[in-house]
Amino acid sequence: MLTIESLTHLGMGRASDGQSLLPRVLPGEEVEVAQDGTLRIVTPSTDRVSPPCRHFKSCGGCAMQHATDAFVAAWKQDIVIKALAARGLTPDFRPITTSPAKSRRRAKLSGRRTKKGAMVGFHARASDTLVQVPDCQLLTPALIASFPALEALTLIAASRKGEIDLTVTETDHGPDVLVATDKDLTPQMRVALAALANQHGLSRLVWNDEPVVTIHPPAQDFGGTDVVPPPGAFLQATKHGEAALLAAVEEITTRAGRIVDLFAGCGTFTLPLAKRAEVHAVEGDAAMTAALDRGWRAGHQLRRVTTEARDLFRRPLEPDELAGFEAAVIDPPRAGAEAQIATLAAAEIGTIAMVSCNPVTFARDAATLVDAGFVMPWVQVVDQFRWSPHVEVVAGFTRK
């Protein structure tokens, strides 16, 4: 008999034997582990609930459906609290905001041919086993409705034994689909794929890096401005989560007339902020900055937006280049932005809105700013990856 003492930041239960890490358990539970690895909950936690998705036991897409929403929210907030405390930071925390079920508008699925046809889904936890998820409680109804199209694509794109990756994004004009496969695109396949896209109402279909057909531009709405992202470009996971992050960024930068947006992507923050401020958007991917620029030029009643394609890891904006900006917005990848944060700390910029998808690198970069004389009055945790260990954070920094 083992007792679960706590959870790791990945949701694995630390057992009382000091060695075992067990999935889908909760603190305080007593469990038995059979020789074949089968887990039996002897004494369940009062925070344990029946998973809302029938695929939970077999699918590896979710880790925390066995816990109450209140428990998951507190656990995720505590991950950020501990990461900051390890750096000596103890800011106030606003209540966590969590995206609702069936709101994930983008997913990376796998497809495989079978004897009877094709199957599309997620992998089981730590396994190559592919699990079909027709009743997935994460994805929007529009993504679920795209499964027949993805299965049809799999029949064309997958070999007999291999798998393909299918990145599908919801748009107002149908799914935007990126296929990653080892198969070469032939003229005959191009004709078949164009017919498939028309039949299933896809907005755009891209084969590896090669566009096959665009029936309707797969635009995304960033604050009332339409942008057509390049295939596979970054997009916030849910509209709810994007709105929560944007509201915080707008609040932090509300007094700024000139803003620099670092790791700007296709303009998630740039274009809404351009309704009231001039913005310089910097992003390492030139295709994304080009999409942002096209969106701005076609937009209405926006202030001036300039773009720059630049690797901010190797060439962060230096203090003299940051001169004249009243605020910065920075939303780096999971590695954080150690080099860019260092130059922000050395610059004269007075306000910084930082968004992060990694509490550990967020805490590291926040400590750099605080050591340089900034204050961090509050932190907002945003959970747009419901039932997963993934945590996003947004916070404002003001120079004393």
C-alpha positions in Angstrom: 0.0 0.0 0.0 1.3 3.4 -1.0 0.2 6.9 0.0 0.4 9.7 -2.5 2.2 12.6 -0.8 2.1 15.3 -3.6 2.1 15.9 -7.3 5.0 16.9 -9.5 4.6 19.8 -11.9 3.7 17.3 -14.6 0.9 15.8 -12.5 2.6 12.6 -11.5 2.0 11.4 -7.9 5.0 11.1 -5.5 4.4 8.0 -3.5 5.4 7.3 0.1 8.1 4.8 -0.9 10.2 7.8 -2.1 10.7 6.2 -5.5 7.4 5.7 -7.4 5.8 8.4 -9.6 2.3 7.3 -10.5 -0.1 8.8 -13.0 -3.7 10.0 -12.4 -3.6 10.0 -8.7 -4.1 12.7 -6.1 -2.5 13.7 -2.8 -3.7 11.8 0.2 -4.9 8.8 -1.8 -3.9 5.3 -0.8 -3.1 3.0 -3.8 -2.0 -0.5 -4.6 0.2 -1.3 -7.5 0.1 -4.8 -8.9 3.1 -6.6 -10.3 1.8 -5.9 -13.9 1.7 -2.1 -13.1 -2.0 -2.0 -12.7 -3.0 0.8 -10.3 -6.0 0.5 -7.8 -7.2 3.4 -5.8 -8.0 2.0 -2.3 -8.8 5.3 -0.6 -9.8 8.0 -3.1 -9.4 11.7 -2.5 -12.4 14.0 -1.9 -11.1 15.9 -5.0 -11.4 12.8 -7.2 -14.2 13.0 -9.8 -15.4 10.8 -12.8 -13.5 12.0 -15.9 -15.9 13.9 -18.2 -14.4 12.3 -21.3 -14.9 8.6 -22.1 -11.5 8.5 -23.8 -9.5 9.6 -20.7 -8.3 6.2 -19.6 -6.9 5.3 -23.1 -5.9 8.7 -24.5 -2.8 10.5 -23.5 -4.1 13.9 -24.4 -5.2 14.8 -20.9 -3.6 14.2 -17.5 -5.9 15.7 -14.9 -9.5 14.9 -15.7 -9.8 12.8 -12.5 -9.6 15.9 -10.3 -12.1 18.7 -9.6 -11.7 21.9 -11.4 -11.0 23.7 -8.1 -8.1 21.3 -7.4 -6.6 21.7 -10.8 -6.8 25.5 -10.6 -5.1 25.5 -7.2 -2.4 23.1 -8.3 -1.6 25.1 -11.4 -1.4 28.3 -9.5 0.8 26.7 -6.9 3.2 25.6 -9.6 3.8 29.3 -10.5 3.9 30.3 -6.8 6.7 27.8 -6.1 8.6 28.8 -9.2 8.6 32.4 -8.2 9.3 31.7 -4.5 12.4 29.8 -5.6 13.7 33.1 -7.0 12.6 35.0 -3.9 9.5 36.6 -5.5 6.2 36.7 -3.7 3.7 38.8 -5.8 0.0 38.9 -5.4 -2.0 36.5 -7.6 -5.2 37.2 -9.4 -7.7 34.4 -9.7 -6.8 31.9 -12.3 -8.9 32.0 -15.6 -9.6 28.6 -17.2 -10.8 28.0 -20.7 -14.0 26.0 -21.0 -14.2 22.5 -22.3 -14.5 22.0 -26.1 -12.7 25.3 -26.8 -9.3 24.2 -28.1 -9.2 25.6 -31.7 -6.0 24.0 -32.9 -4.7 20.5 -32.5 -1.9 18.3 -33.7 -3.2 14.8 -34.4 -1.8 11.7 -35.8 -3.2 9.6 -38.7 -2.6 6.0 -39.6 -4.0 3.7 -42.3 -5.8 0.5 -41.1 -7.1 -2.6 -42.8 -10.5 -1.1 -42.9 -9.6 2.5 -43.7 -7.9 5.1 -41.6 -7.9 6.3 -38.0 -7.0 9.8 -36.6 -6.5 10.7 -32.9 -4.0 11.2 -30.1 -1.4 8.7 -28.7 -1.9 6.9 -25.5 0.3 8.1 -22.6 4.0 7.2 -23.2 3.0 4.9 -26.1 2.9 4.6 -29.9 -0.7 3.3 -29.7 -3.0 5.6 -31.5 -6.4 6.3 -29.9 -9.4 7.6 -31.8 -11.2 10.4 -29.9 -14.5 11.2 -31.6 -16.0 12.5 -28.3 -12.9 14.5 -27.2 -13.9 17.1 -24.6 -11.0 19.5 -25.4 -11.5 20.2 -29.1 -14.1 22.6 -30.6 -17.0 21.0 -32.3 -15.6 22.3 -35.6 -12.4 20.4 -35.1 -14.3 17.2 -34.2 -16.4 17.7 -37.4 -13.1 17.7 -39.4 -12.2 14.2 -38.5 -13.8 12.6 -41.6 -11.7 14.9 -43.8 -8.5 14.1 -41.8 -9.2 10.3 -42.2 -9.6 10.8 -45.9 -6.3 12.7 -46.0 -4.7 9.9 -44.1 -5.7 7.4 -46.8 -3.8 9.5 -49.3 -0.8 10.8 -47.2 0.1 7.8 -45.0 2.1 4.8 -46.0 1.0 1.3 -45.0 3.0 1.2 -41.8 3.9 4.9 -41.1 2.0 7.7 -39.4 1.4 11.2 -40.5 1.0 14.4 -38.5 -2.1 16.5 -39.0 -2.2 20.0 -37.6 -5.7 21.4 -37.9 -6.8 24.9 -37.0 -10.4 26.2 -36.8 -11.2 29.2 -39.0 -14.5 30.9 -40.0 -14.2 29.4 -43.4 -13.4 25.8 -42.6 -10.4 23.9 -41.2 -6.9 24.9 -42.0 -4.9 21.7 -42.4 -1.1 21.1 -42.5 -0.1 17.6 -43.4 3.4 16.3 -42.4 4.3 13.1 -44.3 7.2 11.3 -45.9 5.3 10.9 -49.1 6.2 13.0 -52.1 3.4 15.1 -53.6 2.6 13.9 -57.2 0.4 15.7 -59.7 -2.2 13.0 -59.4 -2.3 13.4 -55.6 -2.6 17.2 -56.0 -5.7 16.8 -58.0 -7.2 14.3 -55.5 -6.3 16.6 -52.5 -7.9 19.6 -54.2 -11.1 17.6 -54.7 -11.0 16.4 -51.1 -10.6 19.9 -49.8 -13.6 21.1 -51.8 -15.7 18.1 -50.7 -15.0 18.6 -47.0 -15.0 22.4 -46.9 -11.3 22.9 -45.9 -10.1 26.5 -46.1 -6.5 25.6 -46.9 -4.5 22.4 -47.3 -0.7 22.4 -47.1 1.4 19.3 -47.8 4.6 19.6 -45.7 5.8 23.1 -46.8 3.9 23.2 -50.1 0.4 24.7 -50.4 -1.9 22.5 -52.3 -5.1 24.5 -52.4 -6.6 27.6 -50.7 -10.3 27.8 -51.1 -10.8 30.6 -48.6 -8.0 32.4 -46.8 -7.8 30.9 -43.3 -7.8 34.2 -41.5 -7.6 34.7 -37.7 -9.2 37.7 -36.1 -6.7 39.7 -33.9 -8.7 42.5 -32.3 -10.9 43.1 -35.3 -8.1 42.7 -37.9 -7.9 39.7 -40.1 -4.5 38.0 -40.5 -3.8 34.9 -42.6 -1.0 33.1 -40.7 1.5 31.0 -42.6 1.0 27.2 -42.3 1.6 25.9 -38.8 2.2 29.4 -37.3 1.8 29.9 -33.6 -1.7 30.6 -32.4 -3.0 30.8 -28.8 -4.8 27.6 -28.0 -8.2 29.0 -27.3 -10.0 32.2 -28.0 -10.9 32.5 -24.3 -7.2 32.2 -23.3 -6.1 34.7 -25.9 -8.7 37.2 -24.7 -7.6 36.8 -21.1 -3.9 37.3 -22.0 -4.8 40.3 -24.2 -6.9 41.9 -21.5 -4.0 41.8 -19.1 -1.5 43.1 -21.7 -3.8 46.0 -22.6 -4.2 46.8 -18.9 -0.5 46.8 -18.3 0.4 49.0 -21.3 -2.7 51.2 -21.2 -0.7 54.5 -20.8 1.9 53.8 -23.5 1.8 55.5 -26.9 4.7 53.7 -28.4 5.1 49.9 -27.7 7.6 47.3 -28.8 6.1 43.8 -29.2 8.9 41.1 -28.9 8.3 37.6 -30.2 5.2 39.1 -31.8 4.1 36.2 -33.9 1.4 37.1 -36.4 0.1 40.0 -34.3 -1.9 38.5 -31.4 -1.1 41.5 -29.3 0.4 43.9 -31.9 -2.8 44.6 -33.9 -5.2 45.1 -30.9 -2.7 47.4 -29.3 -2.4 49.3 -32.6 -5.9 50.6 -32.1 -4.5 53.2 -29.6 -0.6 53.0 -29.9 2.2 52.8 -32.4 3.7 49.4 -32.3 7.0 47.9 -33.5 6.6 44.1 -33.9 9.7 41.9 -33.8 9.6 38.2 -34.6 12.1 35.7 -35.8 10.0 34.1 -38.5 9.8 36.4 -41.6 6.7 34.7 -42.9 4.9 35.6 -39.7 6.0 39.3 -39.8 4.9 39.4 -43.4 1.5 38.1 -42.5 1.2 40.6 -39.7 2.2 43.5 -42.0 -0.4 42.4 -44.6 -3.0 42.3 -41.9 -2.2 45.8 -40.7 -2.2 47.3 -44.1 -5.7 45.9 -44.8 -6.9 46.9 -41.3 -9.0 49.9 -40.4 -8.3 52.7 -37.9 -5.0 51.4 -36.7 -2.0 53.4 -35.6 1.3 52.9 -37.3 2.8 49.3 -37.1 6.3 48.5 -38.2 7.7 44.9 -38.4 11.2 43.4 -38.1 12.2 39.8 -38.7 15.0 39.2 -36.2 16.3 36.3 -34.1 15.9 37.7 -30.6 17.8 34.9 -29.0 21.0 35.7 -31.0 20.3 39.4 -31.6 18.1 40.9 -28.9 17.1 44.5 -29.2 19.8 46.6 -27.4 19.0 49.4 -25.0 19.7 52.1 -27.6 17.2 50.4 -30.0 14.6 50.3 -27.2 14.9 54.0 -26.5 11.7 55.9 -27.2 9.4 53.0 -26.4 7.2 53.5 -23.4 6.3 49.9 -23.0 7.4 46.4 -24.1 5.3 43.3 -24.6 7.3 40.0 -24.6 5.9 36.5 -25.2 8.8 34.2 -25.7 8.8 30.4 -26.3 9.3 27.9 -23.4 13.0 28.7 -23.2 12.2 32.2 -22.1 14.1 35.3 -23.2 17.2 35.5 -21.0 19.2 37.7 -23.5 16.4 40.0 -24.4 15.3 40.4 -20.8 18.8 41.5 -19.9 18.7 44.3 -22.4 15.2 45.3 -21.3 16.5 45.5 -17.8 19.4 47.7 -18.9 17.2 50.0 -21.1 15.2 53.0 -19.9 11.8 51.4 -20.8 9.4 51.9 -17.9 6.7 49.2 -18.4 6.9 45.6 -19.5 4.1 43.1 -20.0 5.5 39.5 -20.0 3.6 36.5 -21.1 5.1 33.0 -20.6 4.2 29.4 -21.1 6.9 28.1 -18.7 6.8 29.1 -15.0 10.4 28.2 -14.5 11.9 30.5 -17.2 9.2 33.1 -16.3 10.5 33.2 -12.7 14.1 33.5 -13.9 13.3 36.4 -16.3 11.1 38.1 -13.7 13.9 38.0 -11.1 16.2 39.7 -13.6 13.7 42.5 -14.0 13.1 42.9 -10.3 16.8 42.9 -9.5 17.1 45.8 -12.1 14.6 47.9 -10.2 11.2 46.8 -11.6 8.2 45.9 -9.4 5.8 43.1 -10.2 2.5 43.9 -8.4 0.5 40.9 -9.6 0.6 37.7 -11.6 -2.3 36.2 -13.6 -2.3 32.5 -14.4 -4.2 31.5 -17.6 -5.1 27.9 -18.2 -6.0 27.5 -21.8 -4.6 23.9 -21.8 -7.4 22.5 -19.7 -6.7 19.2 -17.9 -3.0 19.3 -18.9 0.1 20.2 -16.8 0.7 23.2 -19.1 0.5 26.6 -17.4 0.6 30.1 -18.9 1.4 33.3 -17.0 1.1 37.0 -17.6 2.4 39.8 -15.4 3.3 43.5 -15.5 6.6 45.1 -14.5 7.0 48.8 -13.8 10.3 50.5 -13.1 10.4 52.2 -9.7 
